Amino acid sequence: MTSKSVATALTLYRSRTLTLEQAATAGGCSAAQLEESARAFAPASAESPADD
């Protein structure tokens, strides 16, 4: 599992090209690991403080 393969798998999953399981297989990791990576790289919440 390389960062590039996981990034590609996340991109394919987020674009709904592949299911989570298919993307995990393509990325060389488990579905749980891919899901965890997806959460780690999720966009910041809209409730984050504004830059003043």
C-alpha positions as CSV (number, residue, x, y, z in Angstrom):
1,M,0.0,0.0,0.0
2,T,1.7,3.2,-1.2
3,S,0.4,6.7,-0.7
4,K,0.0,7.1,-4.4
5,S,-2.1,3.9,-4.8
6,V,-4.3,4.9,-1.8
7,A,-4.8,8.4,-3.2
8,T,-5.8,6.9,-6.6
9,A,-8.2,4.5,-4.8
10,L,-9.7,7.3,-2.8
11,T,-10.2,9.4,-6.0
12,L,-11.9,6.5,-7.7
13,Y,-14.1,5.8,-4.7
14,R,-15.1,9.5,-4.2
15,S,-15.9,9.8,-7.9
16,R,-18.1,6.8,-7.5
17,T,-16.2,4.9,-10.2
18,L,-15.5,2.1,-7.8
19,T,-17.1,0.7,-4.7
20,L,-15.2,1.0,-1.4
21,E,-14.2,-2.7,-1.7
22,Q,-13.1,-2.4,-5.3
23,A,-11.1,0.8,-4.5
24,A,-9.5,-1.0,-1.5
25,T,-8.4,-3.9,-3.7
26,A,-7.0,-1.5,-6.3
27,G,-5.2,0.4,-3.6
28,G,-3.8,-2.7,-2.0
29,C,-5.4,-2.3,1.4
30,S,-8.5,-3.3,3.3
31,A,-11.8,-1.5,3.0
32,A,-11.4,-0.4,6.6
33,Q,-8.0,1.0,6.0
34,L,-9.2,2.9,2.9
35,E,-12.2,4.2,4.9
36,E,-9.9,5.4,7.6
37,S,-7.7,7.2,5.1
38,A,-10.7,8.8,3.5
39,R,-11.7,10.2,6.9
40,A,-8.2,11.5,7.5
41,F,-8.1,13.4,4.2
42,A,-11.7,14.6,4.4
43,P,-12.2,18.3,3.8
44,A,-12.3,20.4,7.0
45,S,-15.6,21.0,8.7
46,A,-17.6,24.1,7.8
47,E,-17.7,24.8,11.6
48,S,-13.9,25.6,11.7
49,P,-13.1,29.1,12.9
50,A,-12.8,31.8,10.3
51,D,-9.5,33.5,9.7
52,D,-9.6,37.1,10.9
